[in-house]
């Protein structure tokens, strides 16, 4: 079942319990699918026959899955050499993949409850290049000890010089009081809506949706419509809060952030599914202090890493794959960010340069346009069809216009930028305010954008492009001269060929009205 090329002493197999894991997981899926199938068939074939067909289908499904995974196990080999990591797998379509060890940027360990019980982990070895699955090797599963050995060996680098003012070892551990920020996140209302939709979907599967609707109607028979809506919304929110608390406990229990020898930041967390994220400090380009609206109102923020070597494929697997610290009090978040960056004072706490009042006007106009568009539609339909829509338009305006104004003011106050030591800092956003501190040495280009309306208002948006994190960090609607000075001073020499300094200190102008500068890998492009 193996060739001479992958049968030497250096080649290893996955753990043989992978077949057992696949069989048990498939059995769980089969049981979950068998319940509605049995209920559906019981009315036609009788209960005994329906159970028999469901059991036969489940046995066939489990057997096929186990046989298929056994073949995969027999045909999969991996080898960790001095220069490369190789993975050979496949029966009809044989895949031979190889990664250079010097290009490996992440070795992450994940184990769901079944793997944890069996002492196994899934190992993902990645280079961080945005080339799809070709940049990642997955060993699923291996023994936990083997996974830890691979992580240590593959991320072993020359020891980073440490600063005497910042500690190594443990940087942060779980404080159970942080759970109070879970209900104020956007997750709670989303889970509440999902719970309501789930009840209706499950009731449809079992053929009882009409009964559920009638039961709710009977329950609120003597209740005014407005109070019925309020009660149902509150019930959904309560369900969402409970779900958010449970999700937070599962995701962040046993949390620990530590700095290991060799210059590696490691995050470990998870109650049922354990997760381990390793970030090399040499590929760390900064941090992003993220404050969703509800969390920000509670005075908290989370810390994300801005790193190279995190591919889009990995990001899609887990939305919080690059999160170093969950939502915690803002002061603590700034302190941990400073420890992570080995700075005496965190750049995310530096005083920011405010943006011109014209930026507020732009946000007010856009927000009011979005708020008044449905109001105008209702007024038009009310004038043509029924006066009732005129009253609904009035109600919509009373609610939406003040909200639009408040959100616009908040969005304007969130704008800011500055240079803090070796970092450039940008802040923006209202529903999700982001304060990004990016190493100036990590900037590989600038994009300067100025629309017709921005030009009339004397504003410009400057974007620092980088190979790390989201790839671009923007200072929105800055003063035109001030924004160009900010970009020119952040990375001296990069933007200078396209700027003309005036006689006024701290002011500069672009040679063309709409400059856009990008540079990377020895290539510079300019678009006027």
Secondary structure, 3 states (H helix, E strand, C coil): CCCHHHCCCCCECCCCCHHHHHHHHHHHHHHHHHHHHHHHHHHHHCHHHHHHHHHHHHHHHHHHHHHHHHHHHHCCEEEECCCEEEEEECCCCCEEEEEEHHHCCEEEEEECHHHHHCCEEEEEEECCCCCHHHHEEEEEEEEHHHHHHHHHHHCCCCCCCCCCCCCCEEEEECCHHHHHHCCCCHHHHHHHHHHHHHHHHHHHHCCCHHHHHHHHHHHCCCCCHHHHHHHHHHHHHHHHHHHHHHHHHHHHCCCEEEEECCCEEEEEECCCCEEEEEEEHHHEEEEEEEEEHHHHHCCEEEEEEEECCCCHHHHHHCCCCCEEEEEEEHHHHHHHHHHHHCCCCCHHHCCCECCCHHHHHHHHHHHHHHHHHHHHHHHHHHHHCCCHHHHHHHHHHHHHHHHHHHHHHHHHHHCEEEEECCEEEEEECCCEEEEEEEEHHHEEEEEEECCHHHHHHCEEEEEEEECCCCCEEEEEEEEHHHHHHHHHHHCCCCCHHHEEECCCCCCEEECCCCCEEEEECCEEEEEC
